[in-house]
Amino acid sequence: MDGWRIPTMEETIEDPPTSAVLLDHCHFSQVIFNSVEKFYVPGGDITCRYTLTQHFIPRRKDWIGIFRVGWKTTREYYTFMWVTLPVDLNSESAKQEEVQFKAYYLPKDDEYYQFCYVDQDGVVRGASIPFQFRPENEEDILVVTTQGEVEEIEEHNKELCKENQELKDSCVSLQKQNSEMQAELQKKQEELETLKSVNKKLEQKMKEQKDCWETELLQLKEQNQKMSSENEKMGVRVDQLQAQLLTQEKKIEKLVQEVQDKTEQLEHLKKENGQLFLSLTEQKEHQKKLEQTVEEMKQKETAAVKKQQELTEPRSKKAAAEEQLVQEVERLKAKVEAGKACFLEKYKECQRLHRQIRQLRAAARDQNLDLSKRLSENKILYDGLQREKETIEKKNELLKSENNRLLSYMGLNYDPLPYQAPTSSQGGARQNPGLVYGNPYSGIQESSAPNLLSIEPCPTCTADFADDIFDHTLEQHKPAVYLNCPICGKTFPAKEKQIFEDHVFCHAL
């Protein structure tokens, strides 16, 4: 037949899906059993016909079992058969189906049984009316009995009535116990529903708490990532500042070297000036000697003239002596002219060297002023960079502590290596411990040049000035710091400008 199939051995041996669901939770109206007899003759196969309602959808593991009347759960089936799925599952009309039970697997007693449709979740979806397995009814057979047999039958009926009354009493007692158990079961079910509602609320609360924790954890992770990126930016900024510090130190070293070179040039010019002064002195002495020689020659000429007048020697000797004297005088005059020309040339050379020395001194003074300004600016820039570096390091430490606190709050063990600024090399113990690379101006005072300019601070402000060649710098700096009275010459600090103006006004009264 197309509507049913014989189950295989594997399908018969496999246990059907059951559950401990009670009768109160079953839905008996979704599957309707049709043409169920009051009794079936033992020894023959029986066909179970049923109708699936339009709101019920069968599934592959649904089954129909034969249950003894009075069953409590679907586990109490006697035998079962797998249902066949309809060809058109999407049809909304009622579907007629049937299964066949083999006689070998049917009950052998005369108790009351019924068909039950159970889905693959173990829930009953339909139940039939009760039926029995017994032979055909013998009421239509005529039985001829004797009077004695009738009396025995009446006696037996009395005993059966008595036993029936006892069974009724027992049934009433059992019904009472069943009512009590039903009440207790209802109470337990109410407690179970309460516990389920409490459990559902706790699960909902736990889920909300878990979502809150996950959200907070995501926020902490985002904050950690932001802090890590800021920490990396701080590290890059510190590296840039250190590179700038190195550049400034190199510039300062170059400036110091230039100062040393200018100082050496100035010393060399001083030495040349001294040599030129000595040469000029020698030329002056030589000129004096030449002048003395000229005077001596003039004296000799005068003496020769006198002698010429006094002598009465022959004229030829006198002319020869005069000619000799004239030659001697001419020679001496030429020598004197040559000495004068050499003296003038040396004098001009000395004047030129003096001008060069003055120009070099002015240039060296200007360069030293420029170098002093640049040193002061570099020092201010260095101090600013150092303060900025310390601020960044403090912020970095705060970020690290906050990061560690967040990581410990999240339960993570993360201990990154702290960022360390490079320390100074040898001689760090003698330098300022607050400086990363030491004092950039210490090289000026520790230079090998013995005559290198020393830096002298202003007694009023924090500016530094050279104390050797650039004394006028401090003098030029004082008017910017002090106010001098033009009448009496009294000096006032620059910050007391009002007192200075009152003092000058008092002279006008």
Sequence and secondary structure as in RCSB ss.txt:
>XXXX:A:sequence
MDGWRIPTMEETIEDPPTSAVLLDHCHFSQVIFNSVEKFYVPGGDITCRYTLTQHFIPRRKDWIGIFRVGWKTTR
EYYTFMWVTLPVDLNSESAKQEEVQFKAYYLPKDDEYYQFCYVDQDGVVRGASIPFQFRPENEEDILVVTTQGEV
EEIEEHNKELCKENQELKDSCVSLQKQNSEMQAELQKKQEELETLKSVNKKLEQKMKEQKDCWETELLQLKEQNQ
KMSSENEKMGVRVDQLQAQLLTQEKKIEKLVQEVQDKTEQLEHLKKENGQLFLSLTEQKEHQKKLEQTVEEMKQK
ETAAVKKQQELTEPRSKKAAAEEQLVQEVERLKAKVEAGKACFLEKYKECQRLHRQIRQLRAAARDQNLDLSKRL
SENKILYDGLQREKETIEKKNELLKSENNRLLSYMGLNYDPLPYQAPTSSQGGARQNPGLVYGNPYSGIQESSAP
NLLSIEPCPTCTADFADDIFDHTLEQHKPAVYLNCPICGKTFPAKEKQIFEDHVFCHAL
>XXXX:A:secstr
  S     HHHHHS        GGG  TBSEEEES  SEE TTS EEEEEEE TT    TT EEEEEETT  SGG
GEEEEEE    S TT  S EEEEEEE GGGS  S  EEEEEEE TTS EEEE   EEE     TTS     HHHH
HHHHHHHHHHHHHHHHHHHHHHHHHHHHHHHHHHHHHHHHHHHHHHHHHHHHHHHHHHHHHHHHHHHHHHHHHHH
HHHHHHHHHHHHHHHHHHHHHHHHHHHHHHHHHHHHHHHHHHHHHHHHHHHHHHHHHHHHHHHHHHHHHHHHHHH
HHHHHHHHHH    HHHHHHHHHHHHHHHHHHHHHHHHHHHHHHHHHHHHHHHHHHHHHHHHHHHHHHHHHHHHH
HHHHHHHHHHHHHHHHHHHHHHHHHHHHHHHHHHHT              TTGGGS TT SS  TTHHHHT S T
T   EEE SSSS EEESSS HHHHHHHHHHHEEE TTT  EEEGGGHHHHHHHHHHHH 
